[in-house]
Amino acid sequence: MAEIKSHEFSGFLRREGTPYRIVLVYGPDRGLVSERAAQIAAKTGVDLKDDFAVHKLEASDLSGDPGRLADEFGAISLFGGDRLVWLRNAGNERGLIESLAAIADTDHGSSHLIIEAGDLKKGSALRKTIETSRSALAVPCYSDDARGIQTLIDEELGSAGLAIQGDARQRLSQLLGGDRLASRNELRKLALYCHGTGTVTDTDVIEAMGDVAALSVDDAVDAVFSGDAAGLEAALERILASKTSVFLVLRGCIVLFEQLDAMRSLVENHNRQPAQVMTERGRGIHFKRKPVIERALRHWRLEAINREMRRLADAVLETRRRPQLEAAIARQALLRTCLLSR
């Protein structure tokens, strides 16, 4: 059995051809699964535009005919040459497992088999069947980490001849991830929006692909801790207009208070300066938000922080008890914290 780790996949693609006739590509990131399956298919040498050489199946197609996979895999291309069977949406279906067990270690001739599957637990029937075969390869696909997202940004924007500013890259990194295909589509949309400008700015990211509701939630939280009542009202109006739950703002404030609690503890109990604490604990905070948080760190004491966290938590509970008044309850609680910040 062979398995390609995420960081090894690029090196695998650079090799000539593939010695594995059966390849399982699986993982929770379905966009990445599809992308890597297509890249592996291109390495087989099969003409992917030739409908006689490529046969695509859904796993559900095998439910009433478990022998079909073996038949397709053993068939000969109409005009000669290698043949590719491409199976999508596979799982631990009994018929599929039985078919794979029958063909896994047989003479594959000139056929290739690529299987796309979702997230498979270790020890699941499909993984076990592939992992115990000498001629099969497993390729796990997990959501992009921070490094993977940066590589994707450079790849897509670089191919479009675009550079990106630091603040725009930081915001973009927060908006991407989870699904590779969705991330690529968002980056291509951004590249098209910025075509001819040469550089992607933070404003470009917000206008081209920013989630208005998510950005409004951030704006509302920042307004609360800045003491900006007018800004809070404007952000809340946008949130309510987008049918987004205002609970997200309450939660955002509680999360920020929890962060402030840990940071303020260093100030009051360990005699650290707020600027020093921000340097140590504020690395993951967007640079535009740092002045807001540093100001709050200077002026909110531990006792007040904990009191406001409890009060906001009570407001969350009250919105659950009386959902028809959620907006009014949240607005009142947030406005009080906003005024205290001011």
Secondary structure per residue as TSV (DSSP state, phi and psi in degrees):
chain	resnum	aa	ss	phi	psi
A	1	M	-	360.0	142.5
A	2	A	E	-127.4	146.9
A	3	E	E	-138.3	134.5
A	4	I	-	-97.4	120.0
A	5	K	-	-74.0	160.8
A	6	S	G	-55.6	-44.0
A	7	H	G	-75.2	-10.0
A	8	E	G	-95.8	-8.9
A	9	F	H	-66.6	-39.5
A	10	S	H	-60.4	-41.7
A	11	G	H	-65.1	-37.4
A	12	F	H	-61.4	-41.4
A	13	L	H	-66.7	-27.9
A	14	R	H	-76.2	-14.1
A	15	R	S	-74.1	157.9
A	16	E	S	-79.3	122.0
A	17	G	S	61.8	-168.2
A	18	T	-	-144.4	131.8
A	19	P	S	-78.9	-4.4
A	20	Y	-	-101.0	126.5
A	21	R	S	-87.5	-21.8
A	22	I	E	-120.9	124.7
A	23	V	E	-130.9	126.8
A	24	L	E	-103.9	122.7
A	25	V	E	-114.2	119.2
A	26	Y	E	-143.7	163.2
A	27	G	-	149.6	170.1
A	28	P	S	-73.6	-22.5
A	29	D	-	-87.8	92.4
A	30	R	H	-66.1	-30.8
A	31	G	H	-64.6	-41.7
A	32	L	H	-68.9	-36.6
A	33	V	H	-58.9	-48.5
A	34	S	H	-63.7	-41.1
A	35	E	H	-64.6	-46.2
A	36	R	H	-71.5	-34.1
A	37	A	H	-61.7	-41.4
A	38	A	H	-65.8	-38.4
A	39	Q	H	-66.8	-38.8
A	40	I	H	-68.9	-39.1
A	41	A	H	-59.3	-38.0
A	42	A	H	-66.9	-24.8
A	43	K	H	-80.3	-14.0
A	44	T	T	-72.1	-19.7
A	45	G	-	87.0	-2.6
A	46	V	-	-77.3	139.5
A	47	D	-	-72.2	105.4
A	48	L	T	-70.0	-11.9
A	49	K	T	-91.7	-4.7
A	50	D	-	-92.3	108.1
A	51	D	T	-66.0	-19.7
A	52	F	T	-82.1	-20.7
A	53	A	T	-96.9	-21.1
A	54	V	E	-117.8	125.4
A	55	H	E	-122.6	117.7
A	56	K	E	-102.5	135.2
A	57	L	E	-131.4	153.9
A	58	E	E	-100.5	146.5
A	59	A	G	-57.6	-31.9
A	60	S	G	-65.2	-22.0
A	61	D	G	-65.8	-20.0
A	62	L	G	-92.4	-8.1
A	63	S	T	-60.1	-39.5
A	64	G	T	-98.1	-2.1
A	65	D	-	-147.4	73.6
A	66	P	T	-62.2	-20.7
A	67	G	T	-81.3	-6.5
A	68	R	H	-64.9	-37.9
A	69	L	H	-61.8	-44.8
A	70	A	H	-62.3	-38.6
A	71	D	H	-64.7	-45.8
A	72	E	H	-66.7	-40.0
A	73	F	H	-68.9	-30.9
A	74	G	H	-90.7	-4.8
A	75	A	-	-71.5	158.4
A	76	I	-	-105.0	138.3
A	77	S	-	-59.9	140.8
A	78	L	T	-58.5	-38.1
A	79	F	T	-110.5	21.0
A	80	G	S	82.3	175.1
A	81	G	S	87.7	178.6
A	82	D	-	-70.7	155.4
A	83	R	E	-128.6	144.4
A	84	L	E	-121.4	126.4
A	85	V	E	-105.7	125.0
A	86	W	E	-120.0	109.7
A	87	L	E	-106.3	126.4
A	88	R	E	-113.9	159.1
A	89	N	E	57.5	42.0
A	90	A	E	-81.6	156.7
A	91	G	-	-146.2	-142.3
A	92	N	S	-102.3	36.7
A	93	E	-	-61.8	136.7
A	94	R	H	-60.6	-43.9
A	95	G	H	-60.4	-40.3
A	96	L	H	-65.1	-45.1
A	97	I	H	-61.5	-43.5
A	98	E	H	-63.8	-40.5
A	99	S	H	-65.8	-42.5
A	100	L	H	-64.8	-41.7
A	101	A	H	-60.0	-32.9
A	102	A	H	-75.7	-29.0
A	103	I	H	-108.4	-10.7
A	104	A	T	-55.0	-45.7
A	105	D	T	-115.0	26.6
A	106	T	S	-93.2	175.6
A	107	D	-	-73.2	115.8
A	108	H	-	-83.6	-7.7
A	109	G	T	59.9	-127.8
A	110	S	T	-108.0	17.6
A	111	S	E	-96.1	148.2
A	112	H	E	-121.0	147.4
A	113	L	E	-130.9	122.3
A	114	I	E	-115.2	129.2
A	115	I	E	-118.1	123.1
A	116	E	E	-100.0	128.0
A	117	A	E	-136.5	163.7
A	118	G	-	-82.2	-155.3
A	119	D	-	-71.6	120.4
A	120	L	-	-115.0	128.1
A	121	K	-	-71.6	152.7
A	122	K	T	-62.2	132.2
A	123	G	T	91.2	-3.1
A	124	S	-	-66.3	156.4
A	125	A	H	-58.5	-42.6
A	126	L	H	-67.3	-47.4
A	127	R	H	-61.3	-42.4
A	128	K	H	-62.4	-39.8
A	129	T	H	-63.0	-42.9
A	130	I	H	-71.1	-43.1
A	131	E	H	-67.7	-22.3
A	132	T	T	-95.1	1.4
A	133	S	-	-95.2	137.5
A	134	R	T	-76.5	-19.7
A	135	S	T	-110.4	14.8
A	136	A	E	-115.7	157.9
A	137	L	E	-128.7	135.7
A	138	A	E	-109.1	132.7
A	139	V	E	-125.3	99.5
A	140	P	E	-76.9	146.3
A	141	C	-	-130.2	109.3
A	142	Y	-	-113.6	159.0
A	143	S	-	-55.7	145.9
A	144	D	-	-59.1	134.6
A	145	D	-	-84.8	-176.2
A	146	A	H	-58.6	-40.8
A	147	R	H	-66.9	-41.2
A	148	G	H	-63.2	-37.4
A	149	I	H	-66.7	-41.5
A	150	Q	H	-63.0	-41.1
A	151	T	H	-62.5	-41.5
A	152	L	H	-64.5	-42.3
A	153	I	H	-60.2	-48.4
A	154	D	H	-63.9	-38.4
A	155	E	H	-64.9	-50.7
A	156	E	H	-72.6	-45.4
A	157	L	H	-73.3	-34.6
A	158	G	H	-63.5	-39.9
A	159	S	H	-67.7	-21.5
A	160	A	T	-93.5	3.4
A	161	G	T	73.2	30.3
A	162	L	-	-115.4	138.8
A	163	A	E	-97.5	166.1
A	164	I	E	-136.5	135.1
A	165	Q	-	-71.7	156.6
A	166	G	H	-60.0	-44.7
A	167	D	H	-67.6	-34.6
A	168	A	H	-68.1	-39.3
A	169	R	H	-62.9	-40.6
A	170	Q	H	-65.6	-43.1
A	171	R	H	-67.1	-41.5
A	172	L	H	-61.3	-39.4
A	173	S	H	-61.6	-33.7
A	174	Q	H	-74.9	-24.3
A	175	L	H	-89.9	-17.6
A	176	L	-	-101.1	169.4
A	177	G	-	111.1	167.3
A	178	G	S	94.5	-47.9
A	179	D	-	-144.4	118.8
A	180	R	H	-61.3	-43.6
A	181	L	H	-63.4	-42.8
A	182	A	H	-64.0	-39.9
A	183	S	H	-63.7	-43.9
A	184	R	H	-61.8	-42.9
A	185	N	H	-62.7	-40.2
A	186	E	H	-65.0	-41.6
A	187	L	H	-66.3	-38.3
A	188	R	H	-68.0	-35.9
A	189	K	H	-64.1	-42.1
A	190	L	H	-64.5	-41.6
A	191	A	H	-63.2	-39.2
A	192	L	H	-66.0	-39.9
A	193	Y	H	-63.0	-36.8
A	194	C	T	-96.9	9.7
A	195	H	T	-54.2	127.0
A	196	G	T	90.1	-9.5
A	197	T	T	-86.6	-27.4
A	198	G	S	88.9	-28.7
A	199	T	E	-140.2	138.9
A	200	V	E	-96.1	125.2
A	201	T	-	-104.6	169.5
A	202	D	H	-61.2	-38.9
A	203	T	H	-63.1	-39.0
A	204	D	H	-60.2	-43.7
A	205	V	H	-61.3	-45.6
A	206	I	H	-63.8	-45.3
A	207	E	H	-73.1	-34.1
A	208	A	H	-85.1	-35.9
A	209	M	H	-144.6	4.4
A	210	G	-	-67.2	137.2
A	211	D	-	-76.6	110.0
A	212	V	H	-57.2	-42.9
A	213	A	H	-64.3	-44.9
A	214	A	H	-64.1	-42.2
A	215	L	H	-65.8	-35.4
A	216	S	H	-66.9	-36.7
A	217	V	H	-62.2	-45.4
A	218	D	H	-61.4	-42.0
A	219	D	H	-61.9	-40.2
A	220	A	H	-65.1	-45.0
A	221	V	H	-62.3	-43.8
A	222	D	H	-63.4	-38.2
A	223	A	H	-64.9	-39.1
A	224	V	H	-59.3	-47.0
A	225	F	H	-82.4	-11.1
A	226	S	H	-93.0	-9.9
A	227	G	T	74.7	24.8
A	228	D	-	-97.2	89.1
A	229	A	H	-64.2	-40.4
A	230	A	H	-65.5	-42.1
A	231	G	H	-63.9	-37.1
A	232	L	H	-63.8	-45.5
A	233	E	H	-61.5	-42.8
A	234	A	H	-64.3	-42.7
A	235	A	H	-66.0	-40.9
A	236	L	H	-63.7	-37.3
A	237	E	H	-63.4	-40.9
A	238	R	H	-66.2	-39.6
A	239	I	H	-64.0	-47.1
A	240	L	H	-66.3	-36.3
A	241	A	H	-66.7	-29.7
A	242	S	T	-87.5	5.1
A	243	K	T	64.9	24.4
A	244	T	-	-89.4	143.3
A	245	S	-	-68.5	128.3
A	246	V	T	-70.4	-10.3
A	247	F	H	-56.9	-30.5
A	248	L	H	-62.0	-31.5
A	249	V	H	-72.0	-42.4
A	250	L	H	-58.2	-46.0
A	251	R	H	-63.5	-40.8
A	252	G	H	-62.0	-39.0
A	253	C	H	-68.0	-39.9
A	254	I	H	-64.0	-42.9
A	255	V	H	-62.0	-41.9
A	256	L	H	-68.7	-37.2
A	257	F	H	-63.7	-37.9
A	258	E	H	-62.8	-38.9
A	259	Q	H	-67.5	-42.3
A	260	L	H	-64.2	-35.5
A	261	D	H	-59.9	-45.9
A	262	A	H	-67.1	-37.4
A	263	M	H	-75.2	-40.8
A	264	R	H	-67.4	-29.9
A	265	S	H	-59.7	-36.7
A	266	L	H	-67.9	-34.0
A	267	V	H	-70.2	-48.9
A	268	E	H	-81.8	-35.3
A	269	N	H	-100.2	-16.6
A	270	H	H	-126.9	11.9
A	271	N	-	55.4	38.8
A	272	R	-	-93.3	150.9
A	273	Q	-	-82.6	144.1
A	274	P	H	-54.0	-40.8
A	275	A	H	-63.5	-37.9
A	276	Q	H	-66.9	-40.7
A	277	V	H	-65.0	-40.7
A	278	M	H	-62.0	-38.2
A	279	T	H	-64.4	-39.8
A	280	E	H	-79.2	-42.0
A	281	R	H	-106.4	-4.9
A	282	G	-	-107.6	24.8
A	283	R	T	-66.2	-31.9
A	284	G	T	-89.3	3.7
A	285	I	S	-88.8	134.4
A	286	H	-	-58.9	137.9
A	287	F	T	-60.7	-29.6
A	288	K	T	-71.4	-19.6
A	289	R	T	-92.2	-16.8
A	290	K	H	-59.8	-41.5
A	291	P	H	-60.6	-36.6
A	292	V	H	-64.4	-46.2
A	293	I	H	-70.9	-37.8
A	294	E	H	-65.4	-38.7
A	295	R	H	-63.6	-44.0
A	296	A	H	-63.1	-37.4
A	297	L	H	-63.9	-34.1
A	298	R	H	-73.9	-32.7
A	299	H	H	-107.0	-22.6
A	300	W	-	-90.7	121.4
A	301	R	-	-88.4	161.8
A	302	L	H	-54.9	-44.8
A	303	E	H	-59.6	-44.2
A	304	A	H	-69.7	-37.6
A	305	I	H	-59.6	-48.6
A	306	N	H	-67.3	-35.3
A	307	R	H	-64.7	-42.8
A	308	E	H	-69.5	-36.3
A	309	M	H	-60.4	-43.9
A	310	R	H	-64.6	-40.4
A	311	R	H	-68.1	-39.8
A	312	L	H	-68.8	-35.3
A	313	A	H	-64.6	-38.2
A	314	D	H	-63.8	-37.3
A	315	A	H	-65.4	-39.4
A	316	V	H	-60.4	-45.8
A	317	L	H	-61.0	-39.5
A	318	E	H	-67.8	-35.5
A	319	T	H	-66.9	-27.0
A	320	R	H	-76.3	-34.0
A	321	R	H	-73.9	-34.9
A	322	R	-	-129.8	71.6
A	323	P	G	-60.1	-26.4
A	324	Q	G	-68.3	-17.9
A	325	L	G	-110.3	17.8
A	326	E	H	-54.5	-48.5
A	327	A	H	-62.0	-44.5
A	328	A	H	-66.7	-42.8
A	329	I	H	-63.5	-45.9
A	330	A	H	-65.8	-42.6
A	331	R	H	-59.8	-44.6
A	332	Q	H	-64.2	-44.2
A	333	A	H	-65.1	-42.2
A	334	L	H	-69.6	-37.7
A	335	L	H	-64.6	-37.0
A	336	R	H	-63.6	-45.5
A	337	T	H	-64.7	-38.4
A	338	C	H	-60.6	-45.1
A	339	L	H	-66.9	-35.9
A	340	L	H	-64.7	-39.1
A	341	S	H	-62.5	-38.1
A	342	R	-	-71.4	360.0
